[in-house]
Amino acid sequence: MNERIELISQVLNGNRADVFHQPAVHALEPAADPVQLSMTRAAQAMLSRQAHDGHWRFDLEADATIPSEYLMLQYFFGSVDAQREQRIGRYLRRRQQENGSWPLYEGGPGDLSATVKAYFALKLAGDSPEAPHMVQARHWIKANGGAEHCNVFTRITLAMFGQLSWSTVPAMPVEIMFLPKWWFFNLSRVSYWSRCVIVPLLIIFAKRPVVKLKPEQGVRELFVDAPETLRNLDKFKPGKLVANTFLLIDRVLKFLDPLVPSFIREPALKRAERWTREHTEGVGGIGAIYPAMANAAMALKLLGAQPDDPNLVRTLRAIEDLVIDSDKETYCQPCVSPIWDTCLMLSALTEAGTHPEHPAVRQAVEWLFDQQIFVPGDWCDQAKGLTPGGWAFQYENDKYPDVDDTGMVLMALLRAGAHDNEHKLKRLNQAVNWLLGMQNEDGSWGAFDIGNNYEFLNNIPFADHGALVDPGTADLTARCVELLAMLGYDRQYPPIARALEFIEADQDPSGAWYGRWGVNYIYGTWSVLAALGIIGEDVAKPYIRKAVEWLKNAQNSDGGWGESCNTYDDPMLKGRGESTAAQTAWALLGLMAVGEVHSPQVKAGVDYLIRHQDEHGEWEDLAYTGTGFPRVFYLRYYGYSRYFPLWALATYARLRRGLPTRQYEVLAQGPIDLGPFAVTSRY
């Protein structure tokens, strides 16, 4: 342990190891210091946002697709609120770009599927097809191939509302429910989000509903070819053997579908219904994500559920809980992020000097412990005998705790001193044990499942979004390494050793790391450098220097960092984009983790944050810096531009005075004894 502390002190530019034993500080800088002033104002603003029960939650915004789908869902159920419909219309019109399209993220290129859905929703809301904004949208859609070139999920929507034949949609027979786990495709081989969307969708596919619309509400004008003439829209592609094989299977399944006898289909429908109902038992809705909830609600309705059916009632209520209403506009969130927001805010505040005994910290700690999950979920299929103990992303999503939230929650709780309470040690043990049990064979961690890396399945026609599975990624793997290091484990610990091998092998030739769950290479590189710093990796190693130089070179002339979602489409653009507060904070945290606190780049980044703080002590980013599915679905986390800059300023304030961060104070106490783990290594 002494050797590790000495190494850490070297990382912190030669500071003496005994500073790690100093008590938590409250006034890190002189009161007039700009860093202290900015940090204090930010901390006060964040404390004022805390809910009465101790948690934080910020809004979460996606693209125009979710609000459009929400409005269509109301038409499916015949429950349209005319005033809310108009507010959604105003929201959609505001988000439209000058060329008539709607993007997947703020300032991004137009997306065909999002534009078709937004146009369709506005048509339902009563907008005239001859209105200038509708004419623009229609021209853009047809110039980009027409509605027949939309993605699969948009085709499903168009088929449900009678605008396309169901034959244009890839085959997804409900008999999938019977596929054994050893088969090349089955539900346990796809990701949590895919599973939650697919199962109720199988019911919809079997029923093939068509919602009758008035002729003037249709969108026939969006097609280049007459929609009634369209059949198989997915085409064979030269040289794509796997994709073409799946497409051939799709054609065969479509041919066989009408021939499936009822004595096979009905039991399959029953099994799908049972699965759907079991997964809607919680108040958070199936999977706690909008697409799955909407599919479940429609599926239950098609199966004959009455308005007072408990599962249907809970699902519709969960959907309504996602809606953000204001006087002028309404939109629907894809999900909510209270656990994620709370643990990140707690880390930022404790780094800023908020004492573990502060009421806000104590409340947040208790709230987080109240959200810990102790029931089995779908992850059990690949982790027989593993005891639950993780955290989810949302208020209630018990079947789907995830690695990212669990790791971040644990580090926040350690920063807040939760390990000093012997009654909480068992809870921490269960969480770390669960995390260890979720490691993949290659040393990585995925988000929700073990070994969910059957990426060839992304070639099936249904999976044109390319996100059917949940393989291990560098950002999540680094998060777990960072946590284990904080607990006192070193690189000789087998789970860490395997993880470090994965991380080093996964580095991009540029020196950066790809960010699966945040935009993009800045996020991934911060995540990895944070782990390498606390594990005591020699920061002079070439691969770390390469990452540091990449981050420094990515800095903008204004001192900040920024990166656009389009780097997922074109990796050559990695590290480029207008500066944002959140991405600047990530870059700063990454650089400071490996000893760059006194570099001119860090000083310039800190100055950027101070200059861009508003009069309320906060920051605001318009850019989308959260990743749902690369190239398909992005998120604007309203909290990212608030707690990450505070965290970066607090870290800088400590390190530039030679004081340890809260994370190193915990580490310096010596290895934390959580008791023996039931799982120490799965491989």
C-alpha positions as CSV (number, residue, x, y, z in Angstrom):
1,M,0.0,0.0,0.0
2,N,2.9,2.4,0.8
3,E,4.3,1.9,-2.6
4,R,1.0,2.7,-4.2
5,I,0.6,5.9,-2.2
6,E,4.2,6.9,-3.2
7,L,3.3,6.2,-6.9
8,I,0.1,8.3,-6.5
9,S,2.0,11.1,-5.0
10,Q,4.3,11.1,-8.0
11,V,1.3,11.2,-10.3
12,L,0.3,14.3,-8.3
13,N,3.5,16.0,-9.2
14,G,5.7,15.0,-6.3
15,N,3.3,15.8,-3.4
16,R,4.2,14.1,-0.1
17,A,2.2,11.0,0.7
18,D,1.2,12.3,4.2
19,V,-1.2,14.8,2.6
20,F,-3.5,11.9,1.9
21,H,-4.2,11.7,5.6
22,Q,-5.5,15.2,5.9
23,P,-9.2,15.6,6.8
24,A,-11.7,16.6,4.2
25,V,-11.4,20.3,3.4
26,H,-14.1,22.8,3.2
27,A,-12.4,26.0,2.0
28,L,-10.0,24.7,-0.6
29,E,-9.0,28.2,-1.9
30,P,-8.9,31.8,-0.6
31,A,-12.4,33.2,-0.8
32,A,-11.5,35.7,-3.5
33,D,-9.9,33.1,-5.8
34,P,-11.8,32.8,-9.1
35,V,-11.8,29.0,-8.9
36,Q,-13.2,29.0,-5.4
37,L,-15.8,31.6,-6.2
38,S,-17.0,29.7,-9.3
39,M,-16.9,26.3,-7.4
40,T,-18.8,27.7,-4.4
41,R,-21.5,29.3,-6.6
42,A,-21.9,26.1,-8.5
43,A,-22.1,24.0,-5.4
44,Q,-24.8,26.3,-3.9
45,A,-26.8,26.1,-7.1
46,M,-26.6,22.3,-7.1
47,L,-27.6,22.0,-3.4
48,S,-30.7,24.2,-4.1
49,R,-31.8,21.7,-6.8
50,Q,-31.9,18.7,-4.5
51,A,-35.3,17.1,-4.0
52,H,-36.7,16.9,-0.5
53,D,-35.9,13.1,-0.3
54,G,-32.3,13.7,-1.1
55,H,-32.0,12.9,-4.8
56,W,-31.4,14.9,-8.0
57,R,-33.1,14.5,-11.4
58,F,-32.5,16.5,-14.5
59,D,-34.6,16.4,-17.7
60,L,-33.4,14.1,-20.5
61,E,-34.2,15.1,-24.1
62,A,-33.8,13.0,-27.3
63,D,-34.7,13.9,-30.9
64,A,-38.1,14.6,-32.4
65,T,-38.9,10.9,-32.7
66,I,-40.1,10.2,-29.1
67,P,-42.6,13.2,-29.0
68,S,-43.9,12.2,-32.4
69,E,-44.3,8.6,-31.3
70,Y,-46.0,9.7,-28.1
71,L,-48.6,11.7,-30.1
72,M,-49.2,8.7,-32.4
73,L,-49.7,6.5,-29.3
74,Q,-52.5,8.8,-28.2
75,Y,-54.2,8.2,-31.6
76,F,-53.7,4.5,-31.3
77,F,-55.6,4.6,-28.0
78,G,-58.1,7.3,-29.1
79,S,-57.1,9.5,-26.2
80,V,-55.7,12.6,-27.8
81,D,-55.5,15.7,-25.5
82,A,-56.1,18.6,-28.0
83,Q,-54.1,21.2,-26.0
84,R,-51.2,18.9,-25.4
85,E,-51.2,17.9,-29.1
86,Q,-50.8,21.6,-30.0
87,R,-48.0,22.0,-27.5
88,I,-46.2,19.0,-29.0
89,G,-46.7,20.6,-32.4
90,R,-45.0,23.8,-31.3
91,Y,-42.1,21.8,-29.9
92,L,-41.7,19.9,-33.2
93,R,-41.9,23.0,-35.3
94,R,-39.2,24.7,-33.2
95,R,-36.9,21.7,-33.6
96,Q,-37.2,21.7,-37.4
97,Q,-34.1,22.8,-39.3
98,E,-33.9,25.5,-42.0
99,N,-33.7,22.9,-44.7
100,G,-37.0,21.3,-43.5
101,S,-35.5,18.2,-41.8
102,W,-35.3,17.1,-38.2
103,P,-31.9,15.9,-36.8
104,L,-31.0,13.3,-34.3
105,Y,-29.1,15.9,-32.2
106,E,-28.9,19.6,-31.9
107,G,-27.2,21.0,-35.1
108,G,-26.8,17.6,-36.7
109,P,-27.7,16.6,-40.3
110,G,-31.3,15.8,-41.1
111,D,-32.4,12.3,-40.4
112,L,-34.9,10.7,-42.8
113,S,-36.8,8.6,-40.2
114,A,-37.0,11.3,-37.6
115,T,-38.2,13.8,-40.3
116,V,-40.9,11.4,-41.5
117,K,-42.2,10.8,-38.0
118,A,-42.2,14.5,-37.2
119,Y,-44.0,15.3,-40.4
120,F,-46.6,12.6,-39.7
121,A,-47.2,13.8,-36.2
122,L,-47.7,17.4,-37.3
123,K,-50.1,16.1,-40.0
124,L,-52.1,14.3,-37.3
125,A,-52.0,17.5,-35.2
126,G,-53.7,19.4,-38.1
127,D,-50.9,21.1,-39.9
128,S,-51.7,21.7,-43.5
129,P,-49.4,19.9,-46.0
130,E,-49.3,23.2,-47.9
131,A,-47.9,25.1,-44.9
132,P,-44.3,26.3,-45.7
133,H,-42.6,24.2,-43.0
134,M,-44.5,21.1,-44.2
135,V,-43.6,21.8,-47.9
136,Q,-40.0,22.1,-46.9
137,A,-40.0,18.9,-44.9
138,R,-41.8,17.0,-47.7
139,H,-39.3,18.2,-50.3
140,W,-36.4,17.2,-48.1
141,I,-37.8,13.7,-47.5
142,K,-38.4,13.0,-51.2
143,A,-35.0,14.4,-52.1
144,N,-33.5,11.9,-49.7
145,G,-35.2,8.9,-51.2
146,G,-38.7,9.2,-49.8
147,A,-40.4,7.5,-46.8
148,E,-39.8,4.0,-48.3
149,H,-36.1,4.4,-47.2
150,C,-36.9,4.9,-43.6
151,N,-35.6,2.6,-40.9
152,V,-37.4,-0.4,-39.7
153,F,-39.0,1.1,-36.6
154,T,-40.5,4.0,-38.8
155,R,-41.8,1.4,-41.3
156,I,-43.5,-0.4,-38.4
157,T,-45.2,2.9,-37.4
158,L,-46.3,3.6,-41.0
159,A,-47.7,0.0,-41.3
160,M,-49.6,0.4,-38.0
161,F,-51.3,3.5,-39.3
162,G,-52.1,2.1,-42.7
163,Q,-49.5,4.0,-44.7
164,L,-47.5,0.9,-45.7
165,S,-48.2,-2.7,-46.0
166,W,-47.0,-4.9,-43.1
167,S,-45.1,-7.0,-45.7
168,T,-42.5,-4.2,-45.9
169,V,-41.5,-4.8,-42.3
170,P,-38.9,-7.5,-41.6
171,A,-40.3,-10.8,-40.2
172,M,-40.3,-11.2,-36.5
173,P,-42.6,-14.2,-35.8
174,V,-43.9,-14.5,-32.2
175,E,-42.7,-18.1,-32.3
176,I,-39.3,-16.6,-31.4
177,M,-40.4,-17.0,-27.9
178,F,-39.9,-20.8,-28.3
179,L,-36.3,-20.6,-29.5
180,P,-33.8,-22.4,-27.2
181,K,-30.8,-20.7,-25.7
182,W,-28.4,-22.8,-27.8
183,W,-29.9,-21.5,-31.1
184,F,-28.0,-18.8,-33.0
185,F,-30.7,-16.3,-32.3
186,N,-32.8,-16.1,-29.1
187,L,-33.9,-13.4,-26.7
188,S,-31.0,-14.0,-24.2
189,R,-28.5,-13.2,-27.0
190,V,-29.8,-9.7,-27.5
191,S,-29.4,-6.7,-25.2
192,Y,-31.8,-5.6,-22.5
193,W,-33.2,-2.7,-24.5
194,S,-33.7,-4.9,-27.5
195,R,-35.4,-7.6,-25.5
196,C,-37.8,-5.2,-23.8
197,V,-38.8,-3.7,-27.2
198,I,-38.9,-7.0,-29.1
199,V,-41.2,-9.1,-27.0
200,P,-44.2,-6.8,-27.0
201,L,-43.5,-6.0,-30.6
202,L,-43.8,-9.7,-31.4
203,I,-47.4,-9.5,-30.3
204,I,-48.0,-6.4,-32.4
205,F,-46.4,-8.2,-35.4
206,A,-48.7,-11.2,-34.9
207,K,-51.8,-9.0,-34.7
208,R,-50.8,-6.5,-37.4
209,P,-53.1,-3.7,-36.3
210,V,-54.1,-0.9,-38.7
211,V,-55.3,2.4,-37.1
212,K,-57.9,4.0,-39.4
213,L,-57.1,7.6,-40.2
214,K,-58.9,10.2,-42.2
215,P,-57.6,10.5,-45.8
216,E,-56.2,14.0,-45.0
217,Q,-54.2,12.6,-42.1
218,G,-52.1,10.2,-44.2
219,V,-48.7,10.8,-45.6
220,R,-48.9,9.2,-49.0
221,E,-47.2,12.3,-50.4
222,L,-43.9,11.4,-48.7
223,F,-43.3,8.3,-50.9
224,V,-41.5,8.5,-54.2
225,D,-43.2,5.3,-55.3
226,A,-46.9,4.5,-54.6
227,P,-46.8,2.9,-51.1
228,E,-49.4,0.2,-52.0
229,T,-46.9,-1.2,-54.6
230,L,-44.1,-1.6,-52.1
231,R,-43.3,-5.0,-50.6
232,N,-39.7,-6.2,-49.8
233,L,-37.8,-3.0,-49.1
234,D,-34.7,-4.7,-47.8
235,K,-32.4,-5.6,-50.7
236,F,-29.6,-8.1,-51.2
237,K,-26.2,-6.5,-51.2
238,P,-23.2,-7.8,-53.1
239,G,-20.4,-9.2,-50.9
240,K,-22.5,-9.1,-47.7
241,L,-22.8,-12.9,-47.1
242,V,-24.1,-12.8,-43.5
243,A,-26.5,-10.0,-44.1
244,N,-27.8,-11.7,-47.3
245,T,-28.2,-15.0,-45.5
246,F,-30.4,-13.3,-42.9
247,L,-32.3,-11.5,-45.6
248,L,-33.0,-14.9,-47.3
249,I,-34.2,-16.3,-44.0
250,D,-36.5,-13.2,-43.7
251,R,-38.1,-13.9,-47.0
252,V,-38.7,-17.5,-46.1
253,L,-40.3,-16.5,-42.8
254,K,-42.6,-14.1,-44.5
255,F,-43.7,-16.8,-46.9
256,L,-44.3,-19.3,-44.0
257,D,-46.0,-16.8,-41.6
258,P,-49.6,-17.2,-42.9
259,L,-49.2,-21.0,-42.8
260,V,-48.4,-21.2,-39.0
261,P,-51.2,-23.1,-37.4
262,S,-53.0,-21.5,-34.4
263,F,-52.0,-24.4,-32.1
264,I,-48.5,-23.1,-32.4
265,R,-49.1,-19.3,-32.6
266,E,-51.5,-19.1,-29.7
267,P,-49.1,-20.6,-27.2
268,A,-46.4,-18.4,-28.5
269,L,-48.6,-15.3,-28.0
270,K,-49.4,-16.5,-24.5
271,R,-45.8,-16.8,-23.7
272,A,-45.0,-13.3,-25.0
273,E,-48.0,-11.9,-23.1
274,R,-46.8,-13.6,-19.9
275,W,-43.2,-12.2,-20.4
276,T,-44.6,-8.7,-21.1
277,R,-46.9,-8.7,-18.0
278,E,-44.1,-10.0,-15.8
279,H,-41.9,-7.2,-16.9
280,T,-44.5,-4.5,-16.4
281,E,-45.1,-5.3,-12.8
282,G,-43.0,-2.4,-11.5
283,V,-44.2,1.2,-11.5
284,G,-41.3,2.2,-13.8
285,G,-42.7,0.5,-16.8
286,I,-41.2,-2.3,-18.9
287,G,-37.5,-1.7,-19.1
288,A,-38.2,1.9,-17.9
289,I,-37.7,3.1,-21.5
290,Y,-40.3,4.7,-23.7
291,P,-40.2,2.5,-26.8
292,A,-40.6,-0.6,-24.7
293,M,-43.4,0.9,-22.7
294,A,-45.3,2.1,-25.8
295,N,-45.0,-1.3,-27.4
296,A,-46.2,-3.0,-24.2
297,A,-49.2,-0.7,-23.9
298,M,-50.2,-1.4,-27.6
299,A,-49.6,-5.1,-27.2
300,L,-51.8,-5.4,-24.1
301,K,-54.5,-3.4,-25.8
302,L,-54.4,-5.7,-28.9
303,L,-54.6,-8.8,-26.6
304,G,-57.9,-7.4,-25.2
305,A,-56.7,-5.7,-22.0
306,Q,-59.5,-3.6,-20.5
307,P,-58.9,0.0,-19.4
308,D,-58.6,-1.1,-15.8
309,D,-56.1,-3.8,-16.4
310,P,-53.4,-3.3,-13.8
311,N,-50.5,-3.9,-16.2
312,L,-51.9,-1.5,-18.8
313,V,-52.7,1.1,-16.2
314,R,-49.2,1.0,-14.8
315,T,-47.7,1.2,-18.2
316,L,-49.7,4.2,-19.4
317,R,-48.9,5.9,-16.1
318,A,-45.2,5.3,-16.5
319,I,-45.4,6.8,-20.0
320,E,-47.2,9.9,-18.7
321,D,-44.4,10.3,-16.1
322,L,-42.0,10.8,-18.9
323,V,-43.9,13.8,-20.4
324,I,-42.5,17.3,-19.8
325,D,-45.2,20.0,-20.0
326,S,-44.7,23.7,-20.1
327,D,-47.1,26.6,-21.0
328,K,-46.1,26.6,-24.6
329,E,-44.5,23.2,-25.4
330,T,-44.6,19.5,-24.5
331,Y,-42.2,16.7,-25.2
332,C,-41.7,13.2,-24.0
333,Q,-38.4,12.0,-22.5
334,P,-37.1,8.5,-23.6
335,C,-36.5,7.7,-19.9
336,V,-35.4,9.4,-16.7
337,S,-32.0,9.4,-15.0
338,P,-32.3,10.0,-11.2
339,I,-29.8,7.5,-10.0
340,W,-27.2,8.6,-12.5
341,D,-27.8,12.2,-11.8
342,T,-27.7,11.7,-8.0
343,C,-24.5,9.7,-7.9
344,L,-22.7,12.1,-10.2
345,M,-23.9,15.1,-8.3
346,L,-22.8,13.5,-5.0
347,S,-19.3,12.9,-6.4
348,A,-19.1,16.5,-7.5
349,L,-20.2,18.0,-4.2
350,T,-18.0,15.8,-2.1
351,E,-15.0,16.7,-4.2
352,A,-16.0,20.3,-3.8
353,G,-15.6,19.9,0.0
354,T,-19.1,19.1,1.1
355,H,-18.6,17.2,4.3
356,P,-20.0,13.6,4.6
357,E,-22.1,14.7,7.5
358,H,-23.7,17.5,5.6
359,P,-27.5,16.9,5.5
360,A,-27.6,17.0,1.7
361,V,-24.9,14.3,1.5
362,R,-26.5,12.1,4.2
363,Q,-29.8,12.3,2.4
364,A,-28.4,11.5,-1.0
365,V,-26.5,8.5,0.5
366,E,-29.6,7.1,2.1
367,W,-31.7,7.7,-1.0
368,L,-29.1,5.8,-3.1
369,F,-29.1,2.9,-0.7
370,D,-32.9,2.8,-0.9
371,Q,-32.6,2.2,-4.7
372,Q,-30.3,-0.7,-4.5
373,I,-31.7,-3.8,-6.2
374,F,-31.9,-7.2,-4.5
375,V,-34.1,-9.1,-6.8
376,P,-33.0,-11.3,-9.8
377,G,-33.3,-9.9,-13.3
378,D,-32.7,-11.0,-16.9
379,W,-29.0,-10.9,-16.3
380,C,-29.4,-14.1,-14.2
381,D,-29.6,-16.1,-17.5
382,Q,-25.9,-15.7,-18.0
383,A,-24.9,-15.4,-14.3
384,K,-26.2,-18.4,-12.5
385,G,-25.9,-18.1,-8.8
386,L,-24.8,-14.5,-8.8
387,T,-26.4,-12.5,-5.9
388,P,-28.1,-9.2,-6.9
389,G,-26.9,-5.9,-5.5
390,G,-26.6,-3.4,-8.3
391,W,-28.3,-0.1,-9.2
392,A,-30.4,0.8,-12.3
393,F,-30.5,4.2,-14.1
394,Q,-34.1,5.1,-13.4
395,Y,-36.4,5.3,-10.4
396,E,-37.6,1.7,-10.8
397,N,-36.1,-0.8,-13.2
398,D,-35.4,-3.8,-10.9
399,K,-34.9,-6.4,-13.6
400,Y,-32.2,-4.3,-15.3
401,P,-29.5,-2.9,-13.0
402,D,-26.4,-1.8,-15.0
403,V,-22.7,-1.8,-14.6
404,D,-22.2,1.9,-15.2
405,D,-24.6,3.1,-12.6
406,T,-23.5,0.5,-10.1
407,G,-19.8,1.5,-10.5
408,M,-20.6,5.3,-10.3
409,V,-22.9,4.9,-7.3
410,L,-20.3,2.9,-5.4
411,M,-17.6,5.5,-6.0
412,A,-20.0,8.3,-4.9
413,L,-20.9,6.4,-1.8
414,L,-17.2,5.8,-1.0
415,R,-16.5,9.5,-1.5
416,A,-19.3,10.2,0.9
417,G,-17.8,7.9,3.6
418,A,-20.5,5.3,3.4
419,H,-17.9,2.6,4.1
420,D,-17.3,4.0,7.6
421,N,-20.7,2.7,8.6
422,E,-20.4,-1.0,9.4
423,H,-24.1,-1.6,8.7
424,K,-23.6,-0.5,5.1
425,L,-20.5,-2.6,4.4
426,K,-22.6,-5.7,3.6
427,R,-24.6,-3.6,1.1
428,L,-21.4,-2.4,-0.5
429,N,-20.0,-5.9,-0.6
430,Q,-23.1,-7.2,-2.4
431,A,-22.8,-4.4,-5.0
432,V,-19.1,-5.0,-5.7
433,N,-19.7,-8.8,-5.8
434,W,-22.4,-8.3,-8.4
435,L,-20.1,-6.1,-10.4
436,L,-17.3,-8.6,-10.4
437,G,-19.7,-11.3,-11.5
438,M,-20.7,-9.3,-14.5
439,Q,-17.2,-9.2,-16.1
440,N,-16.9,-10.7,-19.5
441,E,-14.5,-13.4,-20.5
442,D,-12.3,-10.9,-22.4
443,G,-11.8,-8.8,-19.3
444,S,-14.3,-6.1,-20.3
445,W,-17.7,-5.1,-18.9
446,G,-20.9,-4.5,-20.9
447,A,-23.8,-2.5,-19.5
448,F,-26.5,-5.0,-18.7
449,D,-25.5,-8.6,-19.5
450,I,-22.6,-10.9,-19.6
451,G,-21.2,-12.1,-22.9
452,N,-23.8,-10.2,-24.9
453,N,-21.5,-9.8,-27.9
454,Y,-23.1,-11.7,-30.7
455,E,-22.5,-8.8,-33.1
456,F,-23.3,-10.8,-36.2
457,L,-26.9,-10.5,-35.1
458,N,-26.8,-6.8,-36.1
459,N,-27.0,-8.1,-39.7
460,I,-30.6,-9.3,-39.4
461,P,-33.0,-7.0,-41.3
462,F,-34.8,-6.0,-38.1
463,A,-31.6,-4.7,-36.6
464,D,-30.8,-1.9,-39.1
465,H,-30.1,0.4,-36.1
466,G,-27.0,-1.8,-35.4
467,A,-27.5,-1.9,-31.6
468,L,-29.0,-5.3,-31.0
469,V,-26.3,-6.4,-28.5
470,D,-24.4,-5.2,-25.5
471,P,-20.7,-6.0,-25.8
472,G,-18.0,-4.8,-23.4
473,T,-16.6,-1.3,-23.9
474,A,-13.6,0.7,-22.7
475,D,-15.6,3.3,-20.8
476,L,-17.5,0.8,-18.7
477,T,-14.5,-1.4,-18.2
478,A,-12.5,1.6,-17.0
479,R,-15.3,2.5,-14.6
480,C,-15.0,-0.9,-12.9
481,V,-11.2,-0.6,-12.7
482,E,-11.4,2.8,-11.1
483,L,-13.8,1.5,-8.5
484,L,-11.7,-1.6,-7.6
485,A,-8.6,0.6,-7.4
486,M,-10.4,3.0,-5.0
487,L,-11.2,0.0,-2.8
488,G,-7.4,-0.7,-2.6
489,Y,-7.0,-3.5,-5.3
490,D,-3.9,-3.1,-7.5
491,R,-3.2,-4.2,-11.1
492,Q,-2.2,-7.7,-9.9
493,Y,-5.8,-8.4,-9.0
494,P,-7.0,-10.8,-11.7
495,P,-10.2,-8.9,-12.7
496,I,-8.2,-5.7,-13.0
497,A,-5.3,-7.3,-14.9
498,R,-7.7,-8.7,-17.5
499,A,-9.5,-5.4,-17.7
500,L,-6.3,-3.4,-18.3
501,E,-5.3,-5.8,-21.1
502,F,-8.7,-5.2,-22.8
503,I,-8.4,-1.4,-22.3
504,E,-4.9,-1.2,-23.8
505,A,-5.9,-3.3,-26.7
506,D,-9.0,-1.2,-27.3
507,Q,-7.1,2.1,-27.7
508,D,-7.6,3.9,-31.0
509,P,-4.4,4.5,-33.1
510,S,-4.9,8.2,-32.4
511,G,-4.4,7.6,-28.7
512,A,-8.0,8.1,-27.7
513,W,-10.6,5.7,-26.6
514,Y,-14.0,5.3,-28.2
515,G,-16.9,6.4,-25.9
516,R,-19.9,4.1,-26.2
517,W,-22.1,5.8,-23.6
518,G,-21.0,9.4,-24.0
519,V,-19.9,11.6,-26.9
520,N,-17.4,10.4,-27.8
521,Y,-13.6,10.0,-27.8
522,I,-13.3,12.7,-25.1
523,Y,-15.7,10.8,-22.9
524,G,-14.0,7.4,-23.5
525,T,-10.5,8.9,-23.0
526,W,-11.5,10.6,-19.7
527,S,-13.1,7.4,-18.5
528,V,-9.9,5.4,-19.2
529,L,-7.4,8.0,-17.9
530,A,-9.4,8.3,-14.6
531,A,-8.9,4.6,-14.1
532,L,-5.3,4.5,-15.1
533,G,-4.5,7.3,-12.8
534,I,-5.9,5.8,-9.6
535,I,-4.7,2.3,-10.3
536,G,-1.2,3.7,-10.3
537,E,-0.2,3.0,-13.9
538,D,3.1,4.7,-14.9
539,V,1.9,7.9,-16.6
540,A,5.2,7.9,-18.7
541,K,4.1,4.8,-20.6
542,P,3.8,5.5,-24.3
543,Y,0.1,4.6,-24.6
544,I,-0.8,7.0,-21.8
545,R,1.4,9.8,-23.2
546,K,-0.3,9.3,-26.6
547,A,-3.7,9.7,-25.0
548,V,-2.6,12.8,-23.1
549,E,-1.2,14.4,-26.3
550,W,-4.4,13.5,-28.2
551,L,-6.5,15.3,-25.5
552,K,-4.2,18.3,-25.5
553,N,-4.3,18.6,-29.3
554,A,-8.1,18.4,-29.3
555,Q,-8.4,21.5,-27.2
556,N,-10.2,24.4,-28.9
557,S,-8.7,27.9,-29.2
558,D,-11.2,29.2,-26.6
559,G,-9.7,26.8,-24.0
560,G,-12.6,24.4,-24.0
561,W,-13.2,21.0,-25.6
562,G,-16.0,19.8,-27.7
563,E,-16.9,16.9,-29.9
564,S,-20.0,16.3,-32.1
565,C,-22.1,13.2,-32.3
566,N,-21.1,13.0,-36.0
567,T,-17.8,11.5,-34.9
568,Y,-19.7,8.2,-34.7
569,D,-20.3,8.5,-38.4
570,D,-16.9,9.8,-39.3
571,P,-14.1,8.9,-36.8
572,M,-11.8,11.2,-38.6
573,L,-13.6,14.0,-36.9
574,K,-12.8,12.7,-33.4
575,G,-12.2,15.4,-30.9
576,R,-13.6,18.2,-33.0
577,G,-16.6,20.3,-32.2
578,E,-17.7,23.5,-30.5
579,S,-16.7,23.6,-26.9
580,T,-19.1,22.5,-24.2
581,A,-19.0,22.7,-20.5
582,A,-19.5,18.9,-20.0
583,Q,-16.9,17.8,-22.5
584,T,-14.4,20.4,-21.2
585,A,-14.9,19.0,-17.7
586,W,-14.3,15.4,-19.0
587,A,-11.1,16.4,-20.7
588,L,-9.9,18.2,-17.6
589,L,-10.7,15.3,-15.3
590,G,-8.9,12.9,-17.7
591,L,-5.7,15.1,-17.9
592,M,-5.6,15.8,-14.2
593,A,-6.0,12.1,-13.4
594,V,-2.6,11.4,-14.9
595,G,-0.7,14.4,-13.5
596,E,-1.4,17.2,-15.9
597,V,-2.9,19.6,-13.3
598,H,-0.2,22.3,-13.9
599,S,-0.2,22.1,-17.7
600,P,-1.3,25.2,-19.7
601,Q,-4.0,23.2,-21.3
602,V,-5.7,22.5,-17.9
603,K,-5.3,26.1,-16.9
604,A,-7.0,27.2,-20.1
605,G,-9.8,24.7,-19.7
606,V,-10.5,25.9,-16.1
607,D,-10.6,29.5,-17.3
608,Y,-13.1,28.4,-20.0
609,L,-15.4,27.0,-17.4
610,I,-15.1,30.1,-15.2
611,R,-15.9,32.4,-18.1
612,H,-18.9,30.5,-19.2
613,Q,-20.6,30.0,-15.9
614,D,-23.9,31.9,-15.8
615,E,-25.3,34.3,-13.1
616,H,-27.0,31.4,-11.4
617,G,-23.7,29.5,-10.9
618,E,-24.5,27.0,-13.6
619,W,-23.6,26.1,-17.2
620,E,-25.8,25.1,-20.0
621,D,-24.9,23.0,-23.1
622,L,-27.2,22.9,-26.1
623,A,-25.2,20.1,-27.6
624,Y,-26.1,16.5,-27.1
625,T,-23.3,14.8,-25.3
626,G,-25.0,11.5,-24.2
627,T,-25.1,8.4,-26.4
628,G,-28.0,6.0,-26.6
629,F,-27.1,4.1,-29.7
630,P,-24.2,5.4,-31.9
631,R,-25.4,6.8,-35.2
632,V,-29.1,6.3,-34.2
633,F,-30.1,7.8,-30.9
634,Y,-28.5,10.6,-28.8
635,L,-29.4,12.3,-25.6
636,R,-29.1,15.8,-24.0
637,Y,-28.5,15.3,-20.3
638,Y,-29.5,18.6,-18.7
639,G,-27.4,17.6,-15.7
640,Y,-24.2,17.0,-17.5
641,S,-23.4,20.7,-17.9
642,R,-24.0,21.3,-14.2
643,Y,-22.3,18.6,-12.1
644,F,-19.3,17.7,-14.4
645,P,-17.9,21.3,-14.5
646,L,-18.3,21.5,-10.7
647,W,-16.5,18.2,-10.3
648,A,-13.6,19.4,-12.6
649,L,-13.2,22.7,-10.8
650,A,-13.2,21.0,-7.4
651,T,-10.6,18.5,-8.6
652,Y,-8.4,21.3,-9.9
653,A,-8.8,23.4,-6.7
654,R,-7.6,20.5,-4.6
655,L,-4.7,19.3,-6.8
656,R,-3.1,22.6,-7.6
657,R,-2.6,23.2,-3.8
658,G,-1.2,19.7,-3.4
659,L,-4.2,18.3,-1.7
660,P,-5.7,14.9,-2.6
661,T,-9.0,14.5,-4.2
662,R,-11.7,12.8,-2.1
663,Q,-11.1,9.7,-4.1
664,Y,-7.4,9.5,-3.0
665,E,-8.3,10.3,0.6
666,V,-10.5,7.2,0.6
667,L,-7.7,5.2,-1.0
668,A,-5.1,6.5,1.5
669,Q,-7.1,5.0,4.4
670,G,-5.9,1.6,3.3
671,P,-7.8,-1.2,1.5
672,I,-11.4,-1.2,2.4
673,D,-12.5,-4.5,3.9
674,L,-16.0,-5.2,2.6
675,G,-15.7,-8.8,3.6
676,P,-15.2,-11.8,1.2
677,F,-16.8,-11.8,-2.2
678,A,-18.8,-14.8,-3.3
679,V,-17.5,-14.1,-6.8
680,T,-13.8,-13.1,-7.3
681,S,-13.4,-14.3,-10.9
682,R,-15.7,-15.9,-13.3
683,Y,-12.9,-17.0,-15.7
